[in-house]
Amino acid sequence: MNNKMPELLSPAGDMEKMRFAIAYGADAVYLAGQRFGMRAAAANFADDELRAGIAYAHAHGVKCYITVNIMPSECDLPALPAYLELLADAGADALIVADVGVIRLAQRYAPKVPLHISTQTSILNHEAANFWADLGAERVVLARELSLGEIAEIRAKTPKALEIEAFVHGAMCISYSGRCLISQYMTGRDANHGACAQPCRWNYTLMEEKRPGEFFPVEEDARGTYLYNSKDMCMIEHVPELVRAGVNSFKIEGRNKTAYYAACVTGAYRAAIDAYAADPAGFVLPQFCREEVNKVSHREYYTGFYFGSEENGQHYGDSQYIREYEVVGMPVDCGADGHAVFALKNRIFKGEELELIQPGKPPYRFHADGVVNDEGEALDLFNVPQMRVHFSFPFSVDEYAILRKKKERPS
């Protein structure tokens, strides 16, 4: 068992998401430059932004790991040395890598930067983990296909200095540990270069060779079958089991998600880890933690492969997300006197119930009374995107507070 509490590692798809992840309790963030990372759809960081982002994280006592985990083609290699030197000079706390060629170059051009071996390498056993440790890796990111028992065995048979990182929350890839050729085959977008089009979420039907144009659903759903589509992982209720298995770093998936997602999910896992640290023997998950992860856009949750591959099924029968809550305001000017200004994201009716979320606190429910615009007008409906909306609270409001509400049901 770990004597030290696990690191909470949050996604940072851009600078705004990084700030919110850090504000809501991340111990470390992972991000990519605009080259060589596995999430090309995220905004990511230009070279000057990488320097600024790393500096911002360090100023807040947070580590910053940079993904350089594509499987590069020959044409990608010439630009890598200068990029690796840039990351080293900028102070990256680690490089997340998968390709052995990239690892060789990193050891040559960024020799003082620790190496974290990406989940793309499919580390499923202690011999594989020890192989990477022998090559100088400080951390391995385990394949998602492992059970808690298998992780515990890997922990017991690897050097204690080798850190173990594992995904605890977010989207699952139907292909083995994220390595997929479907996207490239169907769209020309290479998943192994970070440009996955997510065809595993698409609607599929079956066609018999001698009956062209006749499409048969594989399942009963008339819309077709989503046979490659996976549920989302959620381990918020299983912090003790993860710690006992020897996981050093809890990784949240989601660099393509919103700042709101980064805030909610990071805040929930932060509170869960802190509750466990305060009383390991009598750990009780704070109620709002489970509620928080359900208030972001997600597919149906399950516990991945941690409790066995058939624990509650990976397959998700449609492409729909669960979106029961929506953001209505992002912070513009929040202060100690309780006055807070938010930029409107979705409409607000006078008197309707809203929730205010803040770092380190459970959500605060209230009704939108006494809300005014910049001119001091108390409108019955605020519905102009980005308009400034003023609230008064009986407490100080954090600069990273967010307003949300339960989505209106179609009439």
N, C-alpha and C positions, 0 to 999 in steps of 0.2 A: 504493500500500500504506500502511496505517496505521503510523505510527511508535510509536503508543501502543497498548498492549494493550486489547482490547475490555472493556467493562463486562459483568459477569455480572449479569443482571436476573432475579430470582426471584419467584415468586408468593407472596402472603401473604393467604390467605383469612380468617385471623383472627390474634389476637395470638400464639397458640402456634406457628402455622405461620411467622409472621414471625420469632420468636425462633430457631427451628431453621434457617430459611433463612439468617439472618445468621450464626449460629454455624458453619454449614458453608461459609461463604465468599462469600455474595452481596455484590456491590458496591452494589447497589440493590435495592429491593423495590417491587412495585406492588400496590396494594390499592384497595378501594372503601369508601365509606361505605354506609349502608343505603339510600341513594337514589342514583339517577342513574348506577349502574355496570352493567356488562354481565354480571355473574355473581350474579344474585339468589339462586341456590341456595346460595352460600357464606354463611358466618355473617356475614362483613363486619364493619365497625366502626361502632359508634354514635358520635355526635359527640364525646363525651368520650374514647372509645377512639381516635378519630382523632388527637386531640392527644397522647395518651399514646403511640400507636404511632409517630408522627412523631418525638416526643422520644426514644423508645427507639432508633430507627434512627440519629438524629443522634448520640446518645451513643456509638454503636458505629462512627461514621465511615461510615455507610451512607446513601445517598440514598433518599428516599421519594416515589414518584410515585402520584398519586391518579387513578383512572379516573372520568371524568365523560363517558362515551362512549355513553350511550343516544341514541337518536333521539327526542327529547322531543316529546310532543304539546302542544297549546296549554295543557292543564290542568297540565302539569309546570312551565311557565315561571315562575309567580309565586314558587315556593320557591327558585328557582335563585340569585338575587342574594345572599341571606343565606347560602346554603350556600357559594358561591364566596368570600365574605368570610371565612367561618369557615376554609376551607382556607388562604387567604392568611395569616390571622392565626396559624394553627397552624404555619406554616412549611413547607408542602408544597414539594418541590423541583421539581415540574412537575405539570401537569394533562394527562391523556391524554384528548383530545377528538376528536369526529368531526363533530358537527352544526355547521353554520355559525352557527346561532342561538346555540348554547352558546358558540362561539368569540367572537362579538360581546359576549355578556354577560361572559365571562371577561376580555376586554380592558378592560371597563368596571369590573368589580367586583373583579378580582384582577389588575391590570395588571402587577404585578412578578413574577408567577409564570410561569415558562416554559411554553410550550405544546408538547406532543408530539401529533402528528396520528396518530390511531388507524388500525390496519389496516382498520377498518370503511370508510374512505374509498377503499379499493382503489387505492392509489398504485402504478402499474405502469410509469411512465415519468418521465424527467427533467423534462419540462414540468410535470407534475402536482406533482412535488417542489418545483420552483422556484416554482410558484404559491403553495404553502403557505409557503415561505420568504419570499416577498414579503409575505405577510400577517402575518409575524412569528413563525412557528414556528421553534423551535430544533431540533426533531427530527421525522423522519417514520418511522412504523412501516410498513414496506413490506408490500404484499399478499403472501400466501403463495404465489401462483402464479408467482413470478419465479424464473428460473434464476440461477446465480452469474454468468454472463456478462452478463445483463441488469442485475444489481445493480452490477457493475463499471462498466457504461456509465453508469448513473444517477450513480454516485459521481464519475465523470470529468466529468460535465456539470452538476454542482450545486456551490454554494459549499462550500468546505471547512468553514466554520463550521456548516453544516447537518449534524446528526448523523443517521446511518442506523441504525435498529434493525430487527432481523429475528428471527423465531421460529426457534429451533434445536432445540426438543424439545417433544413433547407431542401432544395430540389435534389432529386436523385436522378442519375443518368441510367437509362435502360441498358446501355452498353457497358462492358466490363471496365469499372473504374474510370469511366469518362472517355475511353478510347473508342471512337466511333467513325465509321466510314459512310454511314447512310447519308449524312448531310452533303458530303462531297460528291457522292454518286448521284444524288437527286437534284442538287442545286448548284454544284460547283463551289460551294462554300466549305472550306476545309475545317472541320472541327478541331483537328490537331494543330491548326494554326490560330485557334481562338475565334473562328468565324461561324460556329455552328448555327444552322437555321432551325434547330430543334424539330426535325421531321418526326421524331418519336412522339410528338404531341398531336400529330395530324390524324385525320379520320381515314381509316382504311377499309376497303371491302375486298372480297375475293372474286376473281373472275376465272372461270374454267376455260381452258385453251380452245375448245371447239365451240364455245358460246361467246364470241366476242361481243362486248357491249352489254352483257348481262352481269350485273354486279350483285353479289350475295353477301349479306352481313355475316360475319363469323359468329357474332352474338346476337341476342334478340333485339338490341337497341336499333330502331329504324334508321338512326342517323349513321350507322356504321359501327365499326369497332375501333377502339383506340388501343390496339393490342400491345403497342410498345410503351404506352404512357404509364408513368410511375407516380405513386403517391409521394408526398413530401415527408422527410424525416423530421421527427421531433422527439428529443430526449430530455425535455425540461423536467420531467418527473423522475429522472433516473440519474441524478448527479452522484449519489453515493456509489452506485454500481460502476459508473465510469471512473470515479476516483479509485475505487478498490481494484479495478482492472489495470490501473497504472497509466492512465491517459494524462499526459502532462499539459496538453493544450486542447481546449475545446474550440473547435472551428465552426463558425457559422457561415453557411453558403449564402451568396446573394450580392455579388458586385453589380449585377444588372438591376437590382431592386432599388427602391427609393430611399431617400434619407429617413423618411418615416419608418420604413421597414428596419433600417439599421438601428434607429433609436429604440423602437419597441422591442425587437428581439434581443438586442444587446442588453437593454435594461432588465428584461425578464431573466435572462441567464445570469446577469450580474447579481440580482437579488437572490436567485436560487443558490449560486455558489457562496454568497456571503452568509446565507442562512445555514448552509451546511458547515461552513467554517466556524460559525458561532456555536454550533451544537451538533457535531457529527453523529453522536449516538442517538440523539432525539430529533434528527432532521425532520422538519415538516415544511413542505413547499409552500411559500406564501401564496394565498389564493389568487392574487392578482397576476401572478406569473403565468399561470395556465391561461387566464383570460387574455393576457396581452398577446401571446403568440397566436391566439385565435382572432385577433382584431387587425391582423395584417392580411394582405392577399396571399392565399395559399391553396394548395390542393389538400385533399383529405390527408391527415397525418397518420403516420405509423412509425414504428421504432427501427426501421431498416432491418439489417441482418443481425443486430446486436443480441436478440433473443432467439435466433434461429430463422432460417429463410421463410418458414411458413407461419411465423408468429401471427401476423395479421395481414399478410398479403401485400405484395408490392404493386400489383396491377391496379390502375385507376381507370374506371370505365368510361370516362369522357374527358374532354379537354377543358372543362369549365373550372375556373378558380372560385374559391369561396371568398366573397368580398362583402362582409356584413357591415363594415365600418368604412368611413371615408374621411380624409383630412379636409377640414374646412378653413384652417388658417395656419400659416407658417409665421414664425416670429419676425417682427420688424424692430420693435423697441419695447423691451420688458424691463421693469425696474423694481427696486426694493419697496417703493410706495404702493405696489399693487396695481399700478396703471400699466396696461399692456396693450400694444398695438400689433395686430396681425394682418398679413396680406391674405386676402380672401382667395380660397381655392375652390370651394363649393358653397352654394347658397345657404344662408342662415335666415330662419324665420324668427321673428320676435317671440320670445318665451319658450322656444323649443329646447330640449335637453341636449347639452353638450358635455364633452369631457376635456379636461385639461391634463395633459401628461407632462411631467417634468423629470429630470434626472434624479434618481434616488428616491422617488416618492411614488406611492400608489396613485392611480388616476383620481382626479377630483371632478365629481359630477356637479353640474349647476345648470340653471336655466338662463337663456339669453335675454335677460331683462336689463334695462339701462345701458344697452349697447348703442354706440353712436358712431357716425362717420367723422371725417376730418372737420366738417362744419358744425359738429355738435348735434346733428339731427338723429333722433331715435326713430329709425325706419321700421316698418313692419316686415320688410324683406330686404336683405342685403344680397345682391346677386350680380355685381359687376366684378369680373375677374381681376384680381390683384388690388382691388380697392382696400384702403386702410380702414380697419375696423377697430374701435377702441373698447376695451373692457376694464372694469375695476374689480379687483379681487381683494379679499381681506387678509392677504399675505403677500410677501414678495414673490415675484415671478421670475423664473430662471430665463436667461437669454436663449436657451434651447427648448423652451416650452413649445408644445404643439397642441392645436385644437382639433378635435374630431367629433364625429357624431355617428350614430347608427344610420345606415343608409335607408332612405325612404323606399318603402315597398311600392312597386307599380300598382296603380289603382285599376 
